[in-house]
Amino acid sequence: MKSFYNTFIKEFPYLHASLRLPDGKAADMDDTIASVRTKSLGEYKPSGEADLSVRGNLNVGTFEKRFKDTFGITCEIHYKSKSGNWTSSKKTMDSRTLNEANDWVKEHEGEKLEGF
């Protein structure tokens, strides 16, 4: 998980991809994607198909849906305001690309995130 988060933040320093288990709890930072997937879907059997490219031209909503479809883990893009409040992108950014969403947060006084 740390590797995923750090890679995501490196590409999109103003966005956070919040990963949640079916019960709504945040995925443990020390877990692997495979172990979180097991908690979400039951027994994990690698098929070689659990791969998702994170490209800046991918729409936020499409990325969240593909993450859920590929890994069985809910992903919601969030950002942090300069005041320290976390905000979910919800449907307001679904049609923006990850690059556009990152730029929008930066332009609107969002807080740049550091690695985990």
DOPAFI-244099 format. One record per residue (C-alpha): residue number from 0; x negated, y negated, z; chain. Coordinates in Angstrom, 1 decimal. Layout:
# DOPAFI-244099
site k: NUM, X: X, Y: Y, Z: Z, c: A $
...
END
This chain:
# DOPAFI-244099
site k: 0, X: 0.0, Y: 0.0, Z: 0.0, c: A $
site k: 1, X: -2.8, Y: -2.4, Z: 0.9, c: A $
site k: 2, X: -4.3, Y: -1.9, Z: -2.5, c: A $
site k: 3, X: -1.0, Y: -2.5, Z: -4.3, c: A $
site k: 4, X: -0.3, Y: -5.7, Z: -2.3, c: A $
site k: 5, X: -3.9, Y: -7.0, Z: -2.7, c: A $
site k: 6, X: -3.8, Y: -6.4, Z: -6.5, c: A $
site k: 7, X: -0.4, Y: -8.0, Z: -6.8, c: A $
site k: 8, X: -1.4, Y: -11.1, Z: -4.8, c: A $
site k: 9, X: -4.6, Y: -11.4, Z: -6.9, c: A $
site k: 10, X: -2.5, Y: -11.6, Z: -10.0, c: A $
site k: 11, X: 0.4, Y: -13.6, Z: -8.5, c: A $
site k: 12, X: -1.0, Y: -15.5, Z: -5.5, c: A $
site k: 13, X: 2.3, Y: -17.2, Z: -4.7, c: A $
site k: 14, X: 4.5, Y: -14.1, Z: -4.8, c: A $
site k: 15, X: 4.9, Y: -11.2, Z: -2.5, c: A $
site k: 16, X: 6.4, Y: -7.8, Z: -3.6, c: A $
site k: 17, X: 8.2, Y: -6.6, Z: -0.5, c: A $
site k: 18, X: 8.6, Y: -2.9, Z: -0.5, c: A $
site k: 19, X: 11.5, Y: -1.4, Z: 1.6, c: A $
site k: 20, X: 12.5, Y: 2.1, Z: 2.6, c: A $
site k: 21, X: 16.2, Y: 3.2, Z: 2.1, c: A $
site k: 22, X: 16.9, Y: 2.2, Z: 5.8, c: A $
site k: 23, X: 15.8, Y: -1.3, Z: 5.0, c: A $
site k: 24, X: 12.5, Y: -1.1, Z: 7.0, c: A $
site k: 25, X: 9.4, Y: -2.5, Z: 5.5, c: A $
site k: 26, X: 7.0, Y: 0.1, Z: 4.1, c: A $
site k: 27, X: 4.0, Y: 0.6, Z: 6.4, c: A $
site k: 28, X: 0.9, Y: -1.1, Z: 5.2, c: A $
site k: 29, X: -1.3, Y: 1.9, Z: 5.9, c: A $
site k: 30, X: 0.9, Y: 4.3, Z: 3.9, c: A $
site k: 31, X: 0.3, Y: 5.2, Z: 0.3, c: A $
site k: 32, X: 2.9, Y: 4.7, Z: -2.4, c: A $
site k: 33, X: 3.3, Y: 8.5, Z: -2.6, c: A $
site k: 34, X: 4.0, Y: 8.8, Z: 1.1, c: A $
site k: 35, X: 6.5, Y: 5.9, Z: 1.0, c: A $
site k: 36, X: 8.1, Y: 7.6, Z: -2.0, c: A $
site k: 37, X: 8.4, Y: 10.8, Z: 0.0, c: A $
site k: 38, X: 10.2, Y: 8.9, Z: 2.8, c: A $
site k: 39, X: 12.5, Y: 7.5, Z: 0.2, c: A $
site k: 40, X: 13.2, Y: 10.5, Z: -2.0, c: A $
site k: 41, X: 12.2, Y: 13.6, Z: 0.0, c: A $
site k: 42, X: 9.5, Y: 15.9, Z: -1.2, c: A $
site k: 43, X: 7.1, Y: 14.2, Z: -3.6, c: A $
site k: 44, X: 5.9, Y: 16.2, Z: -6.6, c: A $
site k: 45, X: 3.5, Y: 14.2, Z: -8.7, c: A $
site k: 46, X: 4.5, Y: 14.4, Z: -12.3, c: A $
site k: 47, X: 2.0, Y: 12.0, Z: -13.8, c: A $
site k: 48, X: 5.0, Y: 9.7, Z: -14.8, c: A $
site k: 49, X: 4.9, Y: 7.5, Z: -11.7, c: A $
site k: 50, X: 3.1, Y: 4.6, Z: -13.3, c: A $
site k: 51, X: 4.1, Y: 1.0, Z: -13.6, c: A $
site k: 52, X: 2.1, Y: -1.7, Z: -15.3, c: A $
site k: 53, X: 2.4, Y: -5.0, Z: -13.6, c: A $
site k: 54, X: 2.2, Y: -7.6, Z: -16.3, c: A $
site k: 55, X: 2.9, Y: -11.3, Z: -16.0, c: A $
site k: 56, X: 5.3, Y: -11.4, Z: -18.9, c: A $
site k: 57, X: 7.6, Y: -8.9, Z: -17.2, c: A $
site k: 58, X: 10.8, Y: -10.5, Z: -15.8, c: A $
site k: 59, X: 11.1, Y: -10.4, Z: -12.0, c: A $
site k: 60, X: 14.4, Y: -8.5, Z: -12.2, c: A $
site k: 61, X: 13.0, Y: -6.0, Z: -14.7, c: A $
site k: 62, X: 9.9, Y: -5.4, Z: -12.5, c: A $
site k: 63, X: 12.1, Y: -4.8, Z: -9.4, c: A $
site k: 64, X: 14.3, Y: -2.4, Z: -11.3, c: A $
site k: 65, X: 11.4, Y: -0.5, Z: -12.8, c: A $
site k: 66, X: 9.7, Y: -0.2, Z: -9.4, c: A $
site k: 67, X: 12.9, Y: 1.3, Z: -8.0, c: A $
site k: 68, X: 13.3, Y: 3.6, Z: -11.0, c: A $
site k: 69, X: 9.7, Y: 4.7, Z: -11.0, c: A $
site k: 70, X: 8.9, Y: 5.1, Z: -7.3, c: A $
site k: 71, X: 12.3, Y: 5.2, Z: -5.6, c: A $
site k: 72, X: 11.3, Y: 2.3, Z: -3.5, c: A $
site k: 73, X: 13.2, Y: -1.0, Z: -3.3, c: A $
site k: 74, X: 11.0, Y: -3.9, Z: -4.3, c: A $
site k: 75, X: 12.1, Y: -7.5, Z: -3.8, c: A $
site k: 76, X: 10.0, Y: -10.5, Z: -4.8, c: A $
site k: 77, X: 9.6, Y: -13.1, Z: -2.0, c: A $
site k: 78, X: 7.7, Y: -16.3, Z: -1.6, c: A $
site k: 79, X: 6.6, Y: -18.4, Z: 1.3, c: A $
site k: 80, X: 7.3, Y: -22.1, Z: 1.6, c: A $
site k: 81, X: 4.8, Y: -24.6, Z: 3.0, c: A $
site k: 82, X: 7.0, Y: -24.7, Z: 6.1, c: A $
site k: 83, X: 6.3, Y: -21.0, Z: 6.6, c: A $
site k: 84, X: 9.8, Y: -19.6, Z: 5.7, c: A $
site k: 85, X: 10.0, Y: -16.5, Z: 3.6, c: A $
site k: 86, X: 12.5, Y: -16.6, Z: 0.8, c: A $
site k: 87, X: 13.8, Y: -13.8, Z: -1.3, c: A $
site k: 88, X: 13.9, Y: -14.5, Z: -5.1, c: A $
site k: 89, X: 17.3, Y: -12.7, Z: -5.1, c: A $
site k: 90, X: 18.9, Y: -13.3, Z: -8.5, c: A $
site k: 91, X: 17.6, Y: -16.8, Z: -8.9, c: A $
site k: 92, X: 14.3, Y: -15.7, Z: -10.4, c: A $
site k: 93, X: 15.4, Y: -12.4, Z: -12.1, c: A $
site k: 94, X: 15.2, Y: -13.9, Z: -15.6, c: A $
site k: 95, X: 11.8, Y: -15.6, Z: -15.1, c: A $
site k: 96, X: 8.7, Y: -13.7, Z: -15.8, c: A $
site k: 97, X: 6.3, Y: -13.0, Z: -12.9, c: A $
site k: 98, X: 4.0, Y: -15.7, Z: -14.3, c: A $
site k: 99, X: 6.8, Y: -18.2, Z: -14.5, c: A $
site k: 100, X: 8.0, Y: -17.4, Z: -11.0, c: A $
site k: 101, X: 4.5, Y: -17.7, Z: -9.6, c: A $
site k: 102, X: 4.1, Y: -21.1, Z: -11.3, c: A $
site k: 103, X: 7.5, Y: -22.3, Z: -10.1, c: A $
site k: 104, X: 6.6, Y: -21.5, Z: -6.5, c: A $
site k: 105, X: 3.3, Y: -23.2, Z: -6.8, c: A $
site k: 106, X: 4.9, Y: -26.3, Z: -8.3, c: A $
site k: 107, X: 7.5, Y: -26.4, Z: -5.6, c: A $
site k: 108, X: 5.1, Y: -26.4, Z: -2.7, c: A $
site k: 109, X: 5.0, Y: -22.7, Z: -2.1, c: A $
site k: 110, X: 2.2, Y: -21.3, Z: 0.1, c: A $
site k: 111, X: -0.6, Y: -19.5, Z: -1.6, c: A $
site k: 112, X: -0.9, Y: -16.0, Z: -0.1, c: A $
site k: 113, X: -4.1, Y: -14.3, Z: 1.0, c: A $
site k: 114, X: -4.8, Y: -10.6, Z: 0.8, c: A $
site k: 115, X: -3.9, Y: -8.1, Z: 3.4, c: A $
END
